[in-house]
């Protein structure tokens, strides 16, 4: 991983400001995020600033940090982590990113890099003589099937040869980059086969025919079809109905029905007896060994979940069955859980003052769940937050398991402004609406 640092101070501008249109866009973008989460707009704003100036300067980082109420280091961390952000000046007309990953390298990316060295500058991240062009080698840009390729700002140019890249560079240097068609530079539609489509070439018919399944094959040896059955009724026959339990079924001799019913009754009686006395049902399976035969050797004869090895009383439900299974308690709402009680401490940590609780969510960094947990600690007013001592802050952060949050998000100063004059005072102090 290469360390990414800001450009030298000699090229850093004194200030940064969005254009009127971009400032309006930035305000709209920030408004898309819920209250307390506006800092999530940091990446879109950095990208908009880079589209405007071509790169991200120190002044850009500081301006966006002020807009979002973030510490400068937090925005710097984002800008230096993501390689999509350019941290030094790039060509005013084109910054060419040559993909050097395996597919492109196998298809001629080295030749594209040599073109950039000869026509722009020998080293990457350096401007040409008139400051209009620059280049760098990057990781996969996502067009492997059309390798080799380059990206110029937001567009990609694929299926390149060294000669074609020279023509593209000349066009951009002359200010005619808009005349170059983005995408594949050969006869190819997007990522389809080179030279045109090779599949699905037939024209669809004007009218689709309805599918009719073919009739089943006719077996000459099969007997003639039986006469049509009577019209079905709404009372369907159960799946487990047998001949003996449905004597009304035609075609079954009456003596057979009686004998089968008798045999089934004997089997059921034997099965019931086996379940009652614990002995295996010999009528069902000869030489059977009951499942309880070795139970006395396991855990003193107790089944899992039973307190004793005593048999349940007649009619009682054995332990562990669905009827006696314990009902799980519903999970508590995280906002209603007292974090101090969770850690075994006193509850609550502070004495909540009388009166209607303040909206702690107006403090940047406090969301609905965190507000509920603070309320559970006894913190319900802005004035309480504003007067937290260093010892109180340590207790709160230990209880809620986040170190440094109060100082990092500047809770005390925000709460002091809100306690003094509400939203209007907050606007005066911080220059923005807390909602």
C-alpha positions in Angstrom: 0.0 0.0 0.0 1.5 3.3 -1.1 1.3 6.2 1.4 -0.9 8.9 0.0 -0.2 12.5 1.1 -1.3 15.9 0.1 0.5 17.8 -2.5 3.4 20.1 -1.7 2.4 23.5 -0.1 3.9 25.3 -3.1 0.9 24.1 -5.3 -1.8 24.3 -2.6 -4.4 27.1 -3.3 -5.2 29.6 -0.5 -8.9 28.8 -0.4 -11.6 26.7 -2.0 -15.3 27.4 -2.7 -18.0 25.6 -4.7 -19.5 27.4 -7.6 -23.0 28.7 -7.1 -24.5 25.6 -8.9 -22.3 23.2 -7.0 -23.0 24.9 -3.7 -26.7 24.5 -4.3 -26.2 20.8 -5.2 -24.1 20.3 -2.1 -26.8 21.7 0.1 -29.4 19.4 -1.6 -27.1 16.4 -1.2 -26.5 17.0 2.5 -30.3 17.3 3.0 -30.8 13.8 1.7 -29.3 12.3 4.9 -31.3 12.1 8.2 -30.6 14.4 11.1 -27.3 13.7 12.8 -26.0 11.7 9.7 -25.1 14.5 7.3 -21.5 13.7 7.6 -22.2 10.7 5.4 -22.2 13.1 2.5 -18.4 13.5 2.7 -17.6 11.3 -0.3 -20.2 12.8 -2.7 -19.0 16.3 -1.8 -15.3 15.4 -2.3 -16.1 14.0 -5.7 -18.1 17.1 -6.6 -15.2 19.3 -5.6 -12.8 17.1 -7.6 -15.0 17.3 -10.7 -14.9 21.1 -10.3 -11.2 21.6 -9.8 -9.7 18.4 -11.0 -8.2 17.4 -7.7 -8.6 17.6 -3.9 -6.5 20.3 -2.1 -6.0 21.0 1.6 -8.4 23.9 1.3 -11.0 21.6 -0.3 -10.8 19.2 2.7 -11.0 22.0 5.3 -14.0 23.6 3.5 -16.0 20.4 3.3 -15.1 19.5 6.9 -16.6 22.9 8.0 -19.7 22.3 5.9 -20.3 18.9 7.6 -19.2 19.8 11.1 -16.3 17.3 10.9 -12.8 17.4 12.2 -10.3 18.1 9.4 -8.5 14.8 10.1 -11.7 12.8 9.4 -12.1 14.2 5.9 -8.4 13.8 5.3 -8.6 10.2 6.2 -11.3 9.7 3.6 -9.5 11.6 0.9 -6.2 9.8 1.4 -7.8 6.3 1.7 -9.8 6.2 -1.6 -7.5 6.3 -4.7 -10.4 7.8 -6.7 -9.4 11.2 -5.2 -6.5 13.0 -6.8 -4.4 14.7 -4.2 -2.3 16.8 -6.6 -3.0 18.8 -9.7 -3.8 16.9 -12.9 -4.1 17.8 -16.5 -6.7 20.5 -17.1 -8.0 18.7 -20.3 -7.3 15.0 -19.5 -5.9 12.8 -16.7 -5.4 9.4 -18.3 -5.6 6.4 -16.0 -4.1 3.3 -17.7 -5.3 0.0 -16.3 -2.3 -2.2 -15.6 -4.1 -5.3 -14.1 -3.5 -8.7 -15.6 -6.2 -8.8 -18.4 -5.2 -5.4 -19.8 -1.5 -6.2 -19.4 -1.9 -9.4 -21.4 -3.6 -7.4 -24.1 -1.1 -4.6 -24.5 -1.3 -2.2 -21.6 2.5 -1.9 -21.6 2.3 -0.3 -25.0 -0.3 2.2 -23.7 2.0 3.2 -20.8 4.8 3.8 -23.3 2.6 6.1 -25.3 1.8 8.1 -22.1 5.5 8.4 -21.2 6.4 9.6 -24.7 3.5 12.1 -25.2 2.8 13.4 -21.7 5.7 12.8 -19.2 8.1 10.1 -18.4 6.8 9.8 -14.9 3.2 9.4 -13.7 1.4 12.1 -11.8 3.4 14.8 -13.6 1.9 17.4 -15.9 3.0 17.9 -19.5 4.7 21.2 -20.5 1.5 23.2 -21.0 -0.3 21.6 -18.0 -3.1 20.1 -20.0 -2.3 16.4 -19.6 -1.2 13.9 -17.0 -1.4 10.1 -16.5 -1.0 7.3 -14.0 -1.3 3.5 -13.9 -4.3 2.2 -11.9 -5.7 -1.1 -10.8 -8.7 -2.8 -12.6 -11.1 -0.3 -14.0 -13.9 -2.9 -14.6 -13.8 -3.4 -18.4 -11.6 -6.5 -18.6 -13.5 -8.1 -21.5 -12.6 -5.1 -23.7 -9.0 -4.9 -22.6 -6.8 -2.9 -22.8 -8.4 0.3 -21.8 -7.9 3.7 -20.1 -10.2 5.9 -18.1 -10.3 9.7 -18.7 -12.2 11.4 -15.9 -15.7 9.7 -15.9 -15.4 7.9 -19.2 -13.6 4.7 -20.3 -12.0 4.0 -23.7 -11.6 0.3 -24.5 -10.2 -2.1 -27.1 -7.3 0.2 -27.6 -4.1 0.0 -29.6 -1.0 2.2 -29.0 -1.9 4.1 -32.2 -5.5 4.7 -31.2 -4.4 6.0 -27.8 -2.1 8.5 -29.5 -5.0 9.8 -31.5 -7.1 10.1 -28.4 -4.4 12.0 -26.5 -3.9 14.4 -29.4 -7.6 15.1 -29.5 -7.8 15.9 -25.8 -4.7 18.1 -25.9 -6.3 20.1 -28.7 -9.4 20.6 -26.6 -11.5 18.2 -28.9 -11.9 15.4 -26.4 -15.7 15.6 -26.9 -15.2 14.3 -30.5 -14.0 10.9 -29.2 -16.6 8.3 -28.7 -16.3 6.7 -25.3 -16.4 2.9 -24.8 -15.1 0.4 -27.3 -12.9 1.8 -30.1 -13.6 -1.1 -32.5 -16.7 -2.6 -34.0 -18.3 -3.9 -30.8 -21.5 -3.2 -29.0 -20.7 -2.6 -25.4 -19.2 -6.0 -24.3 -20.7 -8.1 -27.0 -18.7 -10.2 -29.4 -16.2 -8.3 -31.6 -17.7 -7.7 -35.1 -21.3 -7.8 -34.1 -23.8 -10.2 -32.6 -23.5 -13.9 -33.1 -26.5 -15.1 -31.2 -30.3 -14.4 -31.1 -30.2 -13.2 -34.7 -33.7 -14.4 -35.6 -36.5 -11.9 -35.7 -39.2 -12.6 -33.2 -42.6 -13.6 -34.7 -45.3 -11.0 -34.7 -47.7 -13.2 -32.6 -46.6 -15.8 -30.1 -48.3 -19.1 -30.3 -49.9 -20.6 -27.2 -48.0 -23.7 -26.0 -50.1 -26.8 -26.0 -48.6 -29.9 -24.3 -48.5 -33.0 -26.5 -50.9 -35.9 -25.6 -49.5 -38.8 -23.5 -48.3 -41.8 -25.6 -50.8 -44.5 -26.2 -49.9 -48.0 -25.1 -51.6 -50.6 -27.3 -51.3 -53.3 -24.6 -53.0 -51.2 -22.0 -56.6 -52.1 -21.1 -59.4 -49.9 -22.3 -60.0 -46.8 -20.3 -62.4 -47.2 -17.4 -65.7 -45.3 -17.6 -65.6 -41.7 -16.5 -65.8 -41.2 -12.8 -68.7 -39.3 -11.3 -68.3 -35.5 -10.9 -66.0 -34.7 -7.9 -67.5 -33.4 -4.7 -66.2 -30.8 -2.3 -65.4 -33.5 0.3 -61.9 -34.8 -0.6 -60.8 -38.2 0.5 -57.9 -38.0 3.1 -54.5 -39.1 1.8 -54.2 -41.8 4.5 -57.6 -43.5 3.9 -57.2 -47.3 3.5 -59.6 -49.9 2.1 -60.7 -51.0 5.5 -61.5 -47.5 6.7 -63.5 -46.8 3.6 -65.9 -49.7 3.1 -68.0 -47.7 0.7 -65.3 -47.9 -2.0 -66.6 -50.1 -4.8 -64.8 -53.1 -6.1 -63.5 -54.4 -2.7 -65.1 -57.7 -1.5 -66.8 -57.4 1.8 -65.0 -60.4 3.6 -61.6 -58.9 2.7 -62.6 -55.6 4.2 -63.7 -57.3 7.5 -60.5 -59.4 7.8 -58.2 -56.4 7.0 -60.0 -54.2 9.5 -59.6 -56.9 12.2 -55.9 -57.3 11.5 -55.4 -53.5 11.6 -57.3 -53.4 14.9 -55.0 -56.0 16.4 -51.9 -54.1 15.2 -53.1 -50.9 16.7 -54.0 -52.6 20.0 -50.5 -54.1 20.2 -48.9 -50.8 19.3 -50.9 -49.1 22.1 -49.8 -51.8 24.6 -46.2 -51.3 23.6 -46.3 -47.6 24.2 -48.1 -48.1 27.6 -45.7 -50.6 29.2 -42.5 -49.6 27.4 -42.0 -53.1 25.8 -41.3 -53.4 22.1 -44.2 -54.3 19.8 -43.4 -57.9 18.7 -46.4 -57.9 16.4 -44.9 -55.0 14.5 -41.3 -56.2 14.3 -40.1 -59.6 15.6 -37.0 -59.7 17.9 -37.3 -55.9 18.3 -35.2 -54.2 21.0 -37.0 -51.3 22.7 -35.5 -47.8 22.4 -35.6 -47.6 26.2 -33.6 -50.8 26.8 -30.3 -48.9 27.4 -31.8 -45.8 28.9 -30.7 -46.7 32.4 -27.1 -46.6 31.3 -27.3 -43.0 30.3 -27.4 -40.1 32.8 -28.9 -42.3 35.5 -31.9 -43.1 33.4 -32.9 -39.5 33.0 -33.8 -38.2 29.5 -32.3 -34.9 28.5 -34.1 -32.1 30.3 -35.6 -34.3 33.0 -34.9 -33.4 36.6 -35.4 -37.0 37.8 -35.6 -40.5 36.3 -39.1 -41.0 37.6 -41.8 -41.8 35.1 -44.4 -39.0 34.7 -47.8 -39.6 36.3 -50.6 -41.0 34.2 -51.9 -38.3 31.9 -49.0 -35.9 32.7 -47.0 -34.3 29.9 -43.3 -35.4 29.9 -40.7 -32.8 30.5 -39.2 -31.2 27.4 -42.4 -31.6 25.3 -44.0 -28.7 23.4 -46.7 -28.2 26.1 -44.2 -27.5 28.9 -41.5 -25.8 26.8 -40.5 -22.5 28.3 -41.7 -19.4 26.4 -38.8 -17.1 25.4 -38.9 -13.6 26.7 -39.2 -11.0 23.9 -36.0 -9.0 23.2 -35.8 -5.6 24.8 -35.7 -2.5 22.7 -32.1 -1.3 22.7 -33.4 2.2 23.5 -35.0 0.9 26.7 -32.0 -1.1 28.0 -30.1 0.6 30.8 -26.4 0.3 29.8 -25.3 0.7 33.4 -27.6 -2.1 34.6 -26.2 -4.3 31.8 -22.7 -3.9 33.3 -24.0 -4.6 36.8 -23.7 -1.0 38.1 -26.2 1.2 39.8 -29.3 2.3 37.8 -29.7 5.0 36.8 -26.3 6.7 36.7 -27.8 10.3 37.0 -31.0 11.7 38.4 -33.2 12.8 35.6 -34.6 16.3 36.2 -38.3 17.0 36.2 -40.0 18.3 33.1 -40.3 17.3 29.5 -37.1 15.7 28.1 -35.2 17.7 25.5 -34.6 16.4 22.0 -31.0 15.1 22.5 -31.0 14.1 18.8 -30.3 17.7 17.9 -26.8 17.1 19.2 -24.7 16.0 16.3 -23.6 12.4 16.8 -26.7 11.4 18.9 -29.3 9.2 17.1 -32.6 7.7 18.3 -31.0 4.7 19.9 -28.2 6.6 21.6 -30.8 9.1 22.9 -32.8 6.3 24.5 -29.7 4.9 26.2 -28.7 8.4 27.5 -32.3 8.7 28.9 -31.9 5.3 30.5 -28.8 6.7 32.3 -30.9 9.7 33.6 -29.7 12.2 31.0 -32.7 13.9 29.5 -31.8 17.6 29.2 -29.4 19.6 27.1 -28.3 21.4 30.3 -27.2 18.1 31.8 -25.0 17.4 28.8 -23.5 20.9 28.9 -22.5 20.5 32.5 -20.9 17.1 32.3 -17.6 17.0 34.2 -14.6 15.0 33.0 -15.5 12.4 35.6 -19.1 12.3 34.3 -18.0 12.0 30.7 -15.7 9.0 31.6 -18.7 7.3 33.3 -21.0 7.9 30.4 -18.5 6.7 27.8 -17.6 3.6 29.9 -21.3 2.8 30.3 -22.1 3.2 26.6 -18.8 1.7 25.4 -17.6 4.5 23.2 -14.4 6.3 24.1 -13.8 9.9 23.0 -17.3 10.4 21.4 -18.3 13.3 23.6 -15.1 15.3 22.8 -14.9 14.2 19.2 -18.4 15.3 18.4 -18.3 18.4 20.6 -21.3 17.5 22.7 -20.8 20.0 25.5 -20.6 23.1 23.3 -23.6 21.9 21.2 -25.7 21.2 24.3 -24.7 24.6 25.8 -26.0 26.4 22.8 -29.2 24.4 22.7 -29.8 24.9 26.4 -29.2 28.6 26.1 -31.5 29.4 23.2 -32.6 26.3 21.4 -32.2 25.9 17.6 -31.8 29.7 17.0 -28.8 29.9 19.4 -27.4 26.7 17.7 -27.6 28.4 14.3 -25.8 31.5 15.6 -22.9 29.5 17.2 -22.4 26.9 14.5 -23.9 28.5 11.4 -26.2 25.6 10.5 -29.5 24.1 11.6 -29.1 21.1 13.9 -32.1 19.3 12.5 
